[in-house]
């Protein structure tokens, strides 16, 4: 098996193009497990850990640019934690300290698992993904990147460079339900965001559809029900938000949960997330 250690994004793209079928390796928290179980044996591996550009976080007046190599540990503390507390909460909910030190936001994105912990917030914030490949760079909305279970729209040889989200005043929360309290894959997850300038509720749901889900009807009805001057909503409106979020979901039954429980769980945590967003600005 060939192994490349590029130091720039250009070098990473060139190394990938030189070895069709090469596996891009960031943290390896999913890939290495598959290799150990004999499920994957790519002809080459391109390790991205030495590409500094992928670890950069840039705070601009209207947006935040997160390098694809930013680890869960980095997301859970410091500048990103203050700017994107729901992302920090999602990052801290991932695995063990060892996994959080290795795993990256770009890896979570391209793994494209319905249970990816960072994906609900990225969906809620309409994140834009920068990709670079042999044909150059392009920017793609996250909804067009994650297109199915473990499926993305990346072209052969493309590398995720960074992920950009809008920067706005508001409150946000991330909640997750699993079969235990820690080191668990989500049975259901939800990110809820209050956009105070646009007077809009945004939400993203995980583990209840093939891709991260935006419950648009729930967002619209909740946005109309909130008294934005006082930042209040009735308990009935908050419960209704959860009900509509559950109605938008299309969960499956598997070894971790039944579809019925997932639908119930996402209704509870979506309502709870909205309630906490409103309580935090009281």
N, C-alpha and C positions, 0 to 999 in steps of 0.2 A: 504494500500500500504506500503510495506517495504521500508526502507530507510537506506542506508549504507554510512558511511563517512570514507573511507580508507585514510591512510596517506602514503602508499607506493604503487608502481605498483603491487607488489605481492599481497598485501591486496585487491587491486581493482579487480585483476583477480579472486582471491578466492571468493570475494563477488559476482561477476558476475556469477561465476560457481555455486555458492550455490543457485542462484535464476534464473533459465532458463527464458529467455525473459526479463531480467532486462534491463532497459534503462540506459546507461552511460550518465552522465550529466556533462558537462563542463560549458559553459556559459549559455546554455539553451535558446539562442535567437530564435531558431526555435522550439525546443521541447515544451517550455512553451506556445507558441502561439497555438500549436496543442492541448495541454492539455486544455487550456482555451476554445477552440472551440469544445471540446468533441471528437476530432479526434483520440486521443491517450489515453490509460489508461493501462500502463504497470503494471505487478504484483509487480515490485520493481524498485527502482531508486538507482544507485550507483553514488554518487557525487564525482567528481575528483578534486574539487577545493583545497583540502588540501594536494594533492600529489605534493610535492615540485619538485621532479624529472621532472615532466611534464612542469615546468616553466623555466627550465634551457636552456640557450643559450651558446653554446660552439663554439669558433672560433679556428679552427685548421689551420695549414699552407695551406692545400689544400681543405678544406671543412668547411662548417658551419652546425652545428647541432642545430636544432630549436625544443625545447620541444613542445609537442602537446598542452600544456596548455598555450602557449604564446598568450597573447591577442593582438587584433588589435592595442590597444594603445601602447603596448610594441613594436610591429612591426613598428609603425609609427614614432618612435623616437630612439635616442641613437645609440648603436652599430649596430643594424640591419638596421637602416635607412641609415647609412653610407655605409655598406657593400652591402645592397640589396635595392637600392633606388626605384626600381620598386615594390618590395614587400611593402615598406613603402607607396608608392603612392596608391597601391591597398587597403592597410589597412585604409588609411585616407579617402578613397572613400566609406567606409562601414558605413551605417546608421548614427546614432546620437552618441554623446560622450558616452551616457549610454550603447549603443550597443557595441561600440568599447571597453569599459572598461570590458565588460563581455564576448563577443564573442572571440573564439580562433581559431588558425590555424588548430588544429586537428578537431574541430567541423566543420569548413568550408569544410575540406577534406571529412569527413565521411557523411556529409549531401549530398554530391555528386550532388549538384545542377549544371546544366549547366551554371548558372549565378554566381557561386562562384567566388568571386573577386580575391582570392589568387591563384586559380587553373591555370590560363593561365601561370603565371610566373613559378610555380612549374613544369608545363609540359615542358616549354621551357628549364628549367635547368635540365631536367631528374632527378627530385627529387626521392630519395629512402626513403621509409617509413618503420620505425621499428615498428613491431607489437609484442605484447606479449599476449599469451593466455595460456590455460591449458597445451598445448603441448610445451611451451617454446617460445623463441623469434625467429623471422624471419624478413628478410629484403626483401621488395617487391618494384619494380619500380612503380611509381605513375600510369603509364599507365595500370598496372595490378591490381591496387587498385580500381580506379574509373572505373566501367565497364558499366555504363548505367545511365539513369536519376534516381537519388535517390537510386542507387544501387552500392554496393561495394563488394569486394571479401573477406571481413573480415569473419573469422570463428566465430561461437558462442563463446562468452566470451572473444574475443580478444579486447585489448586496444591499441590505437595508442600511442606509447611512444614518438617518435620524427620523424622529417623529415630532411633528410640530402641533401644539395645541394653542388655542386662543387663551389669552390672559385677561381675566375680567374680575370685577369685584363680586363676591358672592360667597356661598357656603356649599360645602360638599361632604358627602359621607359615603363610605363603602361598607357593605355588610355581606357576610358570607355564612352559609349553613353547610356543615359537613357532618360526617358520622362521628367525629370527635372534636375536641376543642382546638387542636393544633396539629400541624404536619398532616394535612388532609386535603384531598382534592374536593373542590366545591360540589356539593349537591345542587346548590343554587346560590347565585350571588347577584348583587345589585349595587350600582353606583347612582346616587341622586345628587343633582347639582341645582342650585338656585342661581340663575343669571339675573342679578339685580338690575342691571342696566336695561336689558331687553325685557325684563319682567316675564321671564320664561323659566319653566321647570324643564330640566333635561334629565334623562335617565338612560342607563344601559343595563341590560340583564345578561347574566352568564349562566351556562349549564342548563338552560331551558329552551334552547333552540340549536340548530346546527351552527349558527354564527352568532356573534354578539348582537343583541336585539335592542332596538329603540322602540319602546311602547308609545307610539306617536299619539294615539287617542288619549292615553293616560296623561301624557305631558300636556296636551292642549287643555283638557278639562281641568287639570290641577292649576295650570297657569291662569285660567279664567276664574277659578274659585278662590284664589289667594287674594286677600286684601293687602296689596303691595305697599300701601302707605303705612300700615301697622304691622306688616309681615305676620299675618295671622290667617288661618284657615280653620274651618270647622272640622271636628273629628269625623263627621260623616264624609267630608270631602277628602280627607286624608285616607280613610278606609276605601273610598271609591277609587282613589289613585292605585292602591294595591290591587283591587279587584280588576281594574282595567289592565294593569301590568300582567296579571296572571292570565287574563283572557287573550293577551297578545302572544303569550308564550306557546311553544309547541314541544313540550318536554317528552323524553322517552323513559321507558322503564329499563333499568339495567341492574348490575350487581350492587350499585350503591344506593339506589332509591327507585321508588315507583314514580311514574309520571304524575299521579295524583298528589303525592307528597311534594314533589318539586313545584307543582302549580300552587299548592297551599303555601309552601315556604316562601316562594317569590312574592306572593301577595303580602305576606307578613313583613318581610324585610324591605320591600319597596315602600310600604306605608311607614315603617319605622324610620327609614332613611329620610323621607320627606318631613316627618315629625321632628327628627333631630336637626335637620337643616333649619326649620322654623324656630325651634327652641334655641338654637345657637345664636340667633340674632335678636333674641328677646331682650 
